[in-house]
Amino acid sequence: MASRKNVQNTHISERLRQIHSAVLDIVSVMNRPQRDEALIREAGIPLDRALFPLLVLIERFGPIGVVDLSDRVGRDYTTVSRQVAKLESLDLVERRESVADRRVREAVATAKGKAMTGLVDAARERIGRGIFATWETQELDELVRLMRKFADAVSQEPSAGS
């Protein structure tokens, strides 16, 4: 009698390949410079494309240190530090001493920076409504639920042998 476990493992392996492929497709699209440029245009904001993702991440995750920010965007921390200084000079972010570690300076969005990310959010919603225009409400609800579940799971530290 064939083991049910082998069939189940084969099924899981195939699904994992499909998930990985879908995530790669999504990340590839989202990392394209043209996507950021289109979102910046749709939002009507005067911001350099290289600074755009940093402002959004600072607004979402701030206060945030440069090392954490550089890890999130996959750039060298010295480059990110210069770019955060540029955002600061544009009065979009401010840097302040960390409450947890006085040696660390963290970036937070200013009112002007939050207003700009608000325009980005509105533009993202307009674009998103077009993407999901043909989806049923329950399909979108299920996607949201499962994406959150997946994001939470992959955010966990991987355990050995998992």
C-alpha positions in Angstrom: 0.0 0.0 0.0 1.4 3.4 -1.0 2.2 5.8 1.7 -0.3 8.8 2.0 2.6 10.8 3.4 4.6 10.7 0.1 1.6 11.8 -1.9 0.9 14.6 0.5 4.6 15.7 0.4 4.6 15.7 -3.4 1.5 17.8 -3.4 3.0 20.3 -0.9 6.2 20.5 -2.8 4.4 21.4 -6.0 2.3 24.0 -4.2 5.4 25.5 -2.6 7.0 25.8 -6.1 3.8 27.5 -7.3 3.8 29.9 -4.4 7.4 30.7 -4.9 6.8 31.3 -8.6 3.9 33.6 -7.9 5.8 35.6 -5.2 8.7 36.0 -7.6 6.3 37.3 -10.3 4.8 39.8 -7.8 8.2 40.9 -6.5 9.6 41.3 -10.0 6.7 43.5 -11.0 6.8 45.6 -7.8 10.5 46.1 -8.1 10.4 47.5 -11.6 11.4 51.2 -11.6 8.5 51.9 -14.1 6.0 50.8 -11.5 7.3 53.4 -9.0 7.4 56.0 -11.7 3.8 55.3 -12.6 2.7 55.5 -9.0 4.6 58.8 -8.5 2.9 60.2 -11.6 -0.5 59.0 -10.6 0.0 60.5 -7.1 1.2 63.8 -8.7 4.1 64.1 -6.3 7.5 65.7 -7.1 9.8 62.9 -5.7 12.7 61.1 -7.1 12.0 57.5 -7.7 15.0 56.3 -5.6 13.6 58.2 -2.6 10.0 57.1 -3.0 10.2 53.6 -1.4 12.2 55.0 1.5 9.6 57.7 2.3 6.8 55.1 2.2 8.7 52.7 4.5 9.6 55.4 6.9 6.0 56.5 7.1 4.8 52.9 7.6 7.5 51.6 9.9 8.9 54.6 11.5 10.6 55.5 13.7 13.1 53.3 11.9 16.9 53.2 11.8 18.9 53.3 8.7 20.2 49.8 9.1 16.7 48.3 9.4 15.6 50.5 6.5 18.5 49.4 4.3 17.7 45.8 5.1 14.1 46.3 4.0 15.0 47.8 0.6 18.1 45.7 -0.1 20.5 48.7 -0.4 23.8 49.5 1.3 23.2 51.5 4.5 25.6 54.3 3.5 23.5 54.9 0.4 20.2 54.7 2.4 21.7 57.2 4.9 22.5 59.7 2.1 19.0 59.2 0.7 17.3 59.7 4.1 19.4 62.9 4.5 18.0 64.1 1.2 14.4 63.3 2.4 15.3 65.3 5.5 16.5 68.2 3.5 13.1 68.1 1.6 11.3 68.3 5.0 9.7 64.9 4.4 11.3 63.1 7.3 13.1 64.1 10.4 15.7 62.1 12.3 15.8 61.8 16.1 17.5 59.9 18.8 16.1 56.4 19.4 14.3 55.9 22.7 15.7 52.4 22.9 19.3 53.1 21.9 20.6 56.7 22.1 23.4 55.8 19.7 20.8 55.2 16.9 19.1 58.0 15.0 15.7 57.0 13.7 13.7 58.5 10.8 10.1 59.5 11.1 7.8 61.1 8.5 7.0 64.7 9.0 3.5 66.2 8.3 4.7 67.0 4.8 6.0 63.5 4.3 2.7 62.0 5.6 0.7 64.2 3.2 2.8 62.9 0.4 2.4 59.3 1.3 -1.4 60.0 1.6 -1.3 61.0 -2.0 0.6 57.8 -2.8 -2.0 55.7 -0.9 -4.9 57.3 -2.9 -3.0 56.6 -6.2 -2.3 53.0 -5.1 -6.0 52.6 -4.3 -7.1 53.9 -7.7 -4.6 51.5 -9.4 -5.7 48.6 -7.2 -9.3 49.1 -7.9 -8.5 48.6 -11.6 -6.6 45.4 -10.9 -9.4 43.9 -8.7 -12.4 45.3 -10.8 -13.4 41.8 -12.0 -12.8 40.0 -8.7 -15.7 38.9 -6.5 -15.8 40.4 -3.0 -15.2 37.0 -1.3 -12.2 36.4 -3.6 -10.6 39.7 -2.5 -11.5 39.0 1.2 -9.9 35.6 0.9 -6.7 37.0 -0.8 -6.4 39.6 2.0 -6.8 37.0 4.7 -4.4 34.5 3.2 -1.8 37.2 2.2 -1.7 38.4 5.9 -1.4 34.8 7.1 1.4 34.1 4.7 3.2 37.4 5.5 3.0 36.7 9.2 4.3 33.1 8.7 7.3 34.1 6.5 8.2 36.9 8.9 8.9 34.3 11.6 12.4 33.0 12.0 12.7 29.7 10.1 13.3 26.7 12.4 15.8 24.0 11.5 14.3 21.1 9.6 11.2 23.0 8.7 
